[in-house]
Structure formats: structure tokens, C-alpha cells
């Protein structure tokens, strides 16, 4: 049996996660196998609000926002599973974060996230961010699914 791969444009992604501009940090999910992995990206332009102050003469994407983008990319892996539909995925913890290069305006920040463990309403994953095929950040994250307050 083959795995069902799905894609999501930004409007489809906004149907399952509550983030909106300026805090929606994923433009597209290019590939997702529910319960297993997802790939997506964020196209960065100088128009991003965070570049205005981080840093004015040398704009770079804050590391914490790189981690947030990876967490947002992880959400469809779980929220597309029947048992978690309608839940809210919360960033619960981060371990082993490593920043290897900067992310700047004009970059496409590619993200790959793989679930490494899933138990009840808690999932652990390994996430990697790339620019031009080179690793710029990686981390192990924990995501908890809770009831949404819609």
C-alpha cells in the first residue's frame, strides 16, 4: 500500500493552524505524509516585519522564528490524522537546536520535519531548515495536541 501524500497551499494551511500574518511563517506544504513527515517552505522578502529591526543594516531571520517556522511545518503531519483533526498543535519543547548559517531576505527557507515518536497527544520530531540545499538550522521538537478554543 502506498502512502498518501498531500500538499497544502497557504490558505489550506490556515484552515488547520491559527497563525496569521505576520506570524504565519510557512507559505506552502509541498509534501506531507500524515503521521510521518512534511516538507514546506517560506519565501523571505525584505518586507518581513522582523527584518526591519533584526538587524537594520544586516537583516537576518531571527533563530527563534526559524524554529517557529519548523514547528508550524510540523503541524500538518499530525493535524491531518483523524484523531487530531480540529486540535491545536502547541510547541511544547525544543532540544538540540543548532544554527549553522544565517537566513536573509531573498532566501527560500526550506523545511523538512519527520515524526520520531508519537504517543497519545504528544509527538516528537526532528526538523531541519535549509537555504540553497545547505542546512542552516536543525532541532528536535515536541508538539502537544490540545483542544482548540475556536
C-alpha positions in Angstrom: 0.0 0.0 0.0 1.4 3.4 -0.9 1.4 6.3 1.5 -1.0 9.1 0.8 1.0 12.3 0.1 -0.8 15.6 0.4 0.2 19.2 -0.4 -1.3 22.5 1.1 -1.2 26.0 -0.1 -1.2 28.8 2.4 -5.0 29.1 2.6 -5.4 25.3 3.2 -2.7 25.5 5.9 -4.6 28.4 7.6 -7.6 26.1 7.9 -5.7 23.9 10.3 -3.4 26.3 12.2 -4.4 29.6 13.7 -1.4 31.6 12.7 -1.8 34.7 10.5 0.4 37.5 9.2 2.9 38.5 10.4 3.3 35.2 12.4 2.4 32.7 9.7 5.8 31.5 8.7 5.1 28.8 6.1 4.0 29.6 2.6 3.4 26.1 1.4 3.5 22.4 2.4 5.0 20.8 -0.7 4.7 17.2 0.6 3.2 15.6 3.7 2.5 12.0 4.7 0.2 12.2 7.7 1.7 10.7 10.8 5.2 10.6 9.2 6.8 13.7 7.7 6.2 17.1 6.0 8.2 19.4 3.7 7.4 23.0 3.2 9.0 26.5 2.7 8.8 30.2 3.5 9.9 32.7 0.8 11.6 35.6 2.6 11.5 39.1 1.4 12.7 42.4 2.8 9.0 43.2 3.6 9.0 40.8 6.5 8.4 42.9 9.6 11.2 41.2 11.7 13.8 42.3 9.1 13.1 45.9 10.0 14.7 45.6 13.4 16.8 42.4 13.2 19.1 44.0 12.1 18.5 47.2 10.1 21.9 47.2 8.4 22.3 43.4 8.2 18.8 41.8 8.1 18.7 38.2 9.2 15.8 36.0 10.2 15.8 35.5 14.0 16.6 32.0 15.0 13.6 31.7 17.2 11.4 32.4 14.1 13.3 29.7 12.2 12.3 27.3 14.9 8.7 28.6 14.9 8.5 28.1 11.1 9.7 24.5 11.6 7.1 23.9 14.3 4.4 25.3 12.0 5.5 22.9 9.3 5.2 20.0 11.7 1.5 20.7 12.5 0.0 19.2 9.3 1.8 15.9 9.9 -0.4 15.4 13.0 -3.5 17.6 12.4 -4.3 15.7 9.1 -4.8 12.5 11.1 -8.4 11.8 12.0 -7.7 11.5 15.8 -6.2 15.0 15.8 -8.4 16.9 13.4 -9.7 20.2 14.9 -7.0 20.1 17.6 -4.4 22.9 18.2 -0.7 21.9 17.9 1.4 23.6 20.6 5.1 23.9 20.6 6.0 22.1 23.9 9.8 21.8 23.9 12.9 22.1 21.9 16.2 20.3 22.3 19.5 20.1 20.4 18.9 23.3 18.4 21.9 24.2 16.2 22.2 27.2 14.0 24.7 26.7 11.2 24.2 29.8 8.9 22.1 32.9 8.5 18.8 33.2 6.7 18.3 36.6 4.9 15.9 38.4 2.6 15.6 36.7 -0.8 16.2 33.3 0.6 13.8 30.4 0.3 13.7 28.7 3.7 13.0 25.0 3.0 11.9 22.9 5.9 11.7 19.1 6.5 10.2 17.6 9.6 9.9 13.9 10.5 8.0 12.5 13.4 10.3 10.3 15.5 7.8 9.3 18.2 4.0 9.7 18.7 2.3 8.7 21.9 -1.2 9.9 22.7 -1.4 13.6 22.1 2.3 14.3 22.1 4.6 14.0 19.1 8.4 14.3 18.9 10.0 15.3 15.7 13.3 16.2 14.1 13.3 19.3 11.9 15.9 20.7 9.5 15.9 24.1 7.8 17.8 24.6 4.5 18.7 27.5 2.2 20.0 26.6 -1.2 20.3 22.9 -0.1 22.6 23.7 2.8 21.5 23.1 6.4 21.1 26.3 8.3 19.2 25.0 11.4 18.1 21.8 13.0 16.4 20.8 16.2 14.4 18.2 18.0 11.0 19.4 19.0 8.0 18.2 20.9 4.4 19.1 19.9 1.3 18.7 22.0 -2.2 18.5 20.6 -4.8 20.2 22.7 -8.5 21.1 22.2 -8.9 24.2 20.1 -10.7 27.2 21.6 -12.5 28.1 18.3 
